[in-house]
Amino acid sequence: MTATLANHTETAQRKSPIDWAAAILNGYLLIFFAYMFLPMIFMVVAAFNASPTPSVIDWQGFTLEWFRALPQDQRFIDGLIHSLIIALGVIVISIPLGLAGALLLTRLQSQATTFLYTVLVSPMLTPGIVLGATTLIFWRDAFGVEGGLLTATIAQSSFIASYCMLMFMARLQRQDIVQEEAALDLGASSFLVFRRITLPFLMPTILTAAAIAFLQSIENYNTTFFAIGPSWTLVTEIGSRMRFGISPVINVIGVLFVAITIIAATVYVMASRRKGRA
């Protein structure tokens, strides 16, 4: 019996470090998820609170009043329309620019590749305030274009195109160049090779880059604020109103964005699973 008790004690001592490690990991995960999602949960709950000031603690009853107030706020509606216009323009500009830069860097065999890579990536490292202000000043002084949706689109595209370029480069580095070389040897033109071989290979990345560009454009504040002049987007309008106090309508916007994101992610996962089964 003494031997059995000793064996149990030894086994417990061996498991103890593992148990401590599991407890620490679980505690870390709990803190991590609380840090990530508690503010979002509070935002969602506050959107249904009748209190005129967003709050979870000062609960004054359930209401949908703030959801009905959002469509009546013309500044928010116009800001959303402006944001969508800019985001679509950013996609149209950033995808071709990013693809061109990626093709140049992956196909060009030159000592200047490193220098070109540094130049093309540098907009990502430039503060958004600088990008927005310099874009506004350049287009106003050089071409007489005042600040608006066009300058905001160009300013955003200047750094979002770099993100697209990196995504395309990662994809192109996995491409089998032999297929392109064989097509060229058989007499195909460079354009035909790109259209029939390279473009279909890049299509998944093009769709992903377009989605990333859209999301980055919609949520961008610093660059947009300094480049858009007297116009506004949904994000800049929210930022402007934050100086005068938080409205529950802003929480409603957050709830709608969270819901749209969850629905889009769910649809994407389901489509990916169906494609994998097929």
LOTIVO-210264 format. One record per residue (C-alpha): residue number from 1; x, y, z. Coordinates in steps of 0.1 Angstrom, whole numbers, padded with zeros to 4 digits. Each point is the difference from the previous one (the first is absolute). Example, Ala and Ser with C-alpha at 12.3 -4.5 7.8 and 13.67 -1.06 7.14 Angstrom:
! residues 2
+-----+-------+-------+-------+
|   k |    xx |    yy |    zz |
+-----+-------+-------+-------+
|   1 |  0123 | -0045 |  0078 |
|   2 |  0014 |  0034 | -0007 |
+-----+-------+-------+-------+
This chain:
! residues 278
+-----+-------+-------+-------+
|   k |    xx |    yy |    zz |
+-----+-------+-------+-------+
|   1 |  0000 |  0000 |  0000 |
|   2 |  0029 |  0023 |  0008 |
|   3 |  0015 | -0007 | -0034 |
|   4 | -0033 |  0008 | -0017 |
|   5 | -0004 |  0033 |  0019 |
|   6 |  0036 |  0009 | -0010 |
|   7 | -0008 | -0008 | -0036 |
|   8 | -0031 |  0023 |  0000 |
|   9 |  0020 |  0028 |  0016 |
|  10 |  0028 | -0003 | -0026 |
|  11 | -0026 |  0000 | -0028 |
|  12 | -0017 |  0031 |  0014 |
|  13 |  0034 |  0017 |  0002 |
|  14 |  0007 | -0008 | -0036 |
|  15 | -0034 |  0013 | -0011 |
|  16 |  0002 |  0032 |  0021 |
|  17 |  0022 |  0020 | -0025 |
|  18 | -0023 | -0010 | -0028 |
|  19 | -0031 |  0011 |  0020 |
|  20 |  0017 |  0033 |  0008 |
|  21 |  0009 |  0006 | -0036 |
|  22 | -0036 | -0008 | -0011 |
|  23 | -0014 |  0023 |  0026 |
|  24 |  0023 |  0029 | -0010 |
|  25 | -0009 | -0006 | -0037 |
|  26 | -0037 |  0000 |  0008 |
|  27 |  0003 |  0031 |  0021 |
|  28 |  0019 |  0018 | -0028 |
|  29 | -0026 | -0010 | -0026 |
|  30 | -0028 |  0012 |  0023 |
|  31 |  0017 |  0034 |  0005 |
|  32 |  0008 |  0002 | -0038 |
|  33 | -0036 | -0007 | -0011 |
|  34 | -0014 |  0024 |  0027 |
|  35 |  0024 |  0027 | -0012 |
|  36 | -0011 | -0006 | -0036 |
|  37 | -0037 | -0005 |  0003 |
|  38 | -0013 |  0017 |  0032 |
|  39 |  0001 |  0036 | -0015 |
|  40 | -0019 | -0014 | -0030 |
|  41 | -0026 | -0017 |  0022 |
|  42 | -0004 |  0033 |  0020 |
|  43 | -0005 |  0019 | -0032 |
|  44 | -0027 | -0024 | -0012 |
|  45 | -0019 |  0001 |  0033 |
|  46 |  0002 |  0038 |  0002 |
|  47 | -0016 |  0003 | -0035 |
|  48 | -0032 | -0015 |  0015 |
|  49 |  0001 |  0022 |  0031 |
|  50 | -0026 |  0028 |  0002 |
|  51 |  0025 |  0022 |  0017 |
|  52 |  0010 |  0030 | -0022 |
|  53 |  0036 | -0005 |  0010 |
|  54 |  0015 | -0034 | -0010 |
|  55 |  0002 | -0021 |  0032 |
|  56 | -0004 | -0035 |  0012 |
|  57 |  0000 |  0007 |  0037 |
|  58 | -0027 |  0028 | -0001 |
|  59 | -0027 | -0022 | -0016 |
|  60 | -0032 |  0019 | -0008 |
|  61 | -0018 | -0027 | -0019 |
|  62 |  0001 | -0018 | -0033 |
|  63 | -0006 |  0020 | -0031 |
|  64 |  0005 |  0001 | -0038 |
|  65 | -0002 |  0037 | -0002 |
|  66 |  0036 |  0005 | -0010 |
|  67 | -0004 | -0025 | -0029 |
|  68 | -0029 |  0021 | -0012 |
|  69 |  0020 |  0032 |  0004 |
|  70 |  0029 | -0011 | -0022 |
|  71 | -0018 |  0002 | -0034 |
|  72 | -0013 |  0034 |  0010 |
|  73 |  0036 |  0014 |  0004 |
|  74 |  0008 |  0012 | -0034 |
|  75 |  0036 |  0008 |  0008 |
|  76 |  0007 | -0036 |  0010 |
|  77 | -0018 | -0013 | -0031 |
|  78 |  0019 |  0023 | -0023 |
|  79 |  0032 | -0009 |  0018 |
|  80 | -0007 | -0037 | -0006 |
|  81 | -0006 |  0007 | -0037 |
|  82 |  0033 |  0020 | -0002 |
|  83 |  0018 | -0029 |  0017 |
|  84 | -0013 | -0025 | -0024 |
|  85 |  0009 |  0021 | -0030 |
|  86 |  0035 |  0005 |  0013 |
|  87 |  0004 | -0036 |  0008 |
|  88 | -0010 | -0011 | -0035 |
|  89 |  0024 |  0026 | -0015 |
|  90 |  0028 | -0013 |  0022 |
|  91 | -0006 | -0036 | -0012 |
|  92 |  0000 |  0012 | -0037 |
|  93 |  0034 |  0018 |  0005 |
|  94 |  0017 | -0022 |  0026 |
|  95 | -0005 | -0034 | -0017 |
|  96 |  0017 |  0009 | -0033 |
|  97 |  0028 |  0020 |  0017 |
|  98 |  0007 | -0027 |  0025 |
|  99 | -0001 | -0027 | -0027 |
| 100 |  0024 |  0020 | -0023 |
| 101 |  0024 |  0006 |  0029 |
| 102 | -0001 | -0037 |  0009 |
| 103 |  0006 | -0011 | -0036 |
| 104 |  0029 |  0024 | -0003 |
| 105 |  0017 | -0011 |  0032 |
| 106 | -0005 | -0038 | -0006 |
| 107 |  0009 |  0000 | -0037 |
| 108 |  0028 |  0026 |  0000 |
| 109 |  0034 | -0015 |  0004 |
| 110 |  0020 |  0031 |  0009 |
| 111 |  0021 |  0015 |  0028 |
| 112 | -0025 |  0028 |  0002 |
| 113 | -0027 | -0024 |  0013 |
| 114 |  0008 |  0007 |  0037 |
| 115 | -0001 |  0037 | -0006 |
| 116 | -0033 | -0002 | -0019 |
| 117 | -0015 | -0022 |  0027 |
| 118 |  0010 |  0026 |  0027 |
| 119 | -0016 |  0028 | -0020 |
| 120 | -0032 | -0019 | -0007 |
| 121 | -0005 | -0011 |  0036 |
| 122 |  0009 |  0034 |  0015 |
| 123 | -0036 |  0014 | -0001 |
| 124 | -0010 | -0027 |  0025 |
| 125 |  0026 |  0015 |  0024 |
| 126 | -0010 |  0036 | -0005 |
| 127 | -0024 |  0016 |  0025 |
| 128 | -0035 |  0003 | -0013 |
| 129 |  0000 |  0037 |  0009 |
| 130 |  0029 |  0006 | -0023 |
| 131 | -0015 | -0020 | -0028 |
| 132 | -0033 |  0019 |  0002 |
| 133 |  0014 |  0035 |  0004 |
| 134 |  0026 | -0004 | -0028 |
| 135 | -0026 | -0015 | -0024 |
| 136 | -0024 |  0029 |  0006 |
| 137 |  0028 |  0026 | -0005 |
| 138 |  0014 | -0016 | -0031 |
| 139 | -0033 | -0004 | -0019 |
| 140 | -0012 |  0034 |  0010 |
| 141 |  0032 |  0019 | -0009 |
| 142 |  0009 | -0021 | -0031 |
| 143 | -0034 | -0006 | -0016 |
| 144 | -0024 |  0022 |  0019 |
| 145 | -0019 | -0029 |  0015 |
| 146 | -0015 |  0009 |  0033 |
| 147 | -0004 | -0024 |  0028 |
| 148 | -0028 | -0025 | -0004 |
| 149 | -0008 | -0036 | -0007 |
| 150 |  0026 | -0002 | -0028 |
| 151 |  0029 |  0012 |  0021 |
| 152 | -0010 | -0024 |  0028 |
| 153 | -0002 | -0029 | -0024 |
| 154 |  0035 |  0008 | -0014 |
| 155 |  0015 |  0005 |  0035 |
| 156 | -0014 | -0033 |  0012 |
| 157 |  0011 | -0019 | -0031 |
| 158 |  0036 |  0013 |  0005 |
| 159 |  0005 | -0024 |  0029 |
| 160 | -0027 | -0026 | -0005 |
| 161 |  0015 | -0009 | -0033 |
| 162 |  0032 | -0010 |  0019 |
| 163 | -0020 | -0025 |  0021 |
| 164 | -0015 | -0015 | -0032 |
| 165 |  0035 | -0002 | -0016 |
| 166 |  0013 | -0020 |  0029 |
| 167 | -0029 | -0024 | -0003 |
| 168 |  0006 | -0004 | -0037 |
| 169 |  0037 | -0006 |  0005 |
| 170 | -0007 | -0028 |  0025 |
| 171 | -0022 | -0016 | -0025 |
| 172 |  0023 |  0004 | -0030 |
| 173 |  0029 | -0014 |  0018 |
| 174 | -0019 | -0034 |  0001 |
| 175 | -0008 |  0001 | -0037 |
| 176 |  0017 | -0025 | -0023 |
| 177 |  0017 |  0021 | -0026 |
| 178 |  0005 | -0030 | -0023 |
| 179 | -0036 |  0003 | -0012 |
| 180 |  0005 |  0036 | -0011 |
| 181 |  0033 | -0009 | -0017 |
| 182 | -0016 | -0029 | -0018 |
| 183 | -0029 |  0021 | -0013 |
| 184 |  0025 |  0027 | -0012 |
| 185 |  0021 | -0027 | -0018 |
| 186 | -0032 | -0012 | -0018 |
| 187 | -0006 |  0035 | -0014 |
| 188 | -0024 |  0015 |  0025 |
| 189 |  0002 |  0037 |  0005 |
| 190 |  0009 |  0015 |  0034 |
| 191 | -0035 |  0014 |  0004 |
| 192 | -0016 | -0034 | -0008 |
| 193 |  0023 | -0017 |  0025 |
| 194 | -0010 |  0025 |  0027 |
| 195 | -0037 | -0004 | -0008 |
| 196 | -0001 | -0038 | -0003 |
| 197 |  0026 | -0010 |  0026 |
| 198 |  0011 |  0027 |  0024 |
| 199 | -0034 |  0017 |  0005 |
| 200 | -0020 | -0032 |  0009 |
| 201 |  0028 | -0010 |  0024 |
| 202 | -0002 |  0034 |  0017 |
| 203 | -0038 |  0002 |  0001 |
| 204 | -0004 | -0012 |  0036 |
| 205 |  0025 |  0025 |  0011 |
| 206 | -0016 |  0028 | -0020 |
| 207 | -0033 | -0007 |  0018 |
| 208 |  0017 | -0001 |  0034 |
| 209 |  0020 |  0032 | -0008 |
| 210 | -0032 |  0018 | -0011 |
| 211 | -0017 | -0010 |  0033 |
| 212 |  0029 |  0012 |  0021 |
| 213 |  0002 |  0032 | -0020 |
| 214 | -0037 |  0006 |  0005 |
| 215 |  0002 | -0005 |  0038 |
| 216 |  0032 |  0021 |  0004 |
| 217 | -0017 |  0028 | -0020 |
| 218 | -0033 | -0001 |  0020 |
| 219 |  0018 |  0002 |  0034 |
| 220 |  0027 |  0025 | -0009 |
| 221 |  0000 |  0033 |  0019 |
| 222 |  0033 |  0018 |  0001 |
| 223 |  0008 |  0000 | -0038 |
| 224 | -0036 |  0007 | -0009 |
| 225 | -0005 |  0028 |  0025 |
| 226 |  0029 |  0020 | -0014 |
| 227 | -0007 | -0007 | -0037 |
| 228 | -0038 |  0003 | -0003 |
| 229 | -0003 |  0037 |  0006 |
| 230 | -0035 |  0013 |  0007 |
| 231 | -0016 | -0034 | -0008 |
| 232 | -0003 | -0029 |  0024 |
| 233 | -0003 | -0037 |  0004 |
| 234 | -0017 | -0021 |  0026 |
| 235 |  0031 | -0004 |  0021 |
| 236 |  0010 |  0037 | -0001 |
| 237 | -0035 |  0010 |  0009 |
| 238 |  0000 | -0023 |  0030 |
| 239 |  0034 |  0014 |  0010 |
| 240 | -0013 |  0036 | -0003 |
| 241 | -0030 | -0008 |  0022 |
| 242 |  0020 | -0017 |  0026 |
| 243 |  0013 |  0034 |  0011 |
| 244 | -0035 |  0010 |  0011 |
| 245 | -0009 | -0032 |  0017 |
| 246 | -0009 | -0035 | -0009 |
| 247 | -0034 | -0007 | -0015 |
| 248 | -0017 | -0034 |  0002 |
| 249 | -0004 |  0002 | -0038 |
| 250 |  0038 | -0006 | -0003 |
| 251 | -0005 | -0032 |  0020 |
| 252 | -0027 | -0011 | -0025 |
| 253 |  0025 |  0005 | -0029 |
| 254 |  0025 | -0022 |  0019 |
| 255 | -0027 | -0027 |  0005 |
| 256 | -0009 |  0001 | -0037 |
| 257 |  0037 | -0003 | -0010 |
| 258 |  0005 | -0029 |  0024 |
| 259 | -0031 | -0018 | -0013 |
| 260 |  0011 |  0005 | -0037 |
| 261 |  0035 | -0013 |  0008 |
| 262 | -0013 | -0031 |  0018 |
| 263 | -0025 | -0007 | -0029 |
| 264 |  0027 |  0005 | -0026 |
| 265 |  0025 | -0022 |  0019 |
| 266 | -0026 | -0027 |  0004 |
| 267 | -0009 |  0000 | -0037 |
| 268 |  0037 | -0002 | -0009 |
| 269 |  0007 | -0029 |  0023 |
| 270 | -0031 | -0019 | -0013 |
| 271 |  0010 |  0006 | -0036 |
| 272 |  0036 | -0011 |  0007 |
| 273 | -0013 | -0032 |  0016 |
| 274 | -0023 | -0008 | -0030 |
| 275 |  0028 |  0007 | -0024 |
| 276 |  0023 | -0024 |  0020 |
| 277 | -0026 | -0027 |  0000 |
| 278 | -0005 |  0004 | -0037 |
+-----+-------+-------+-------+
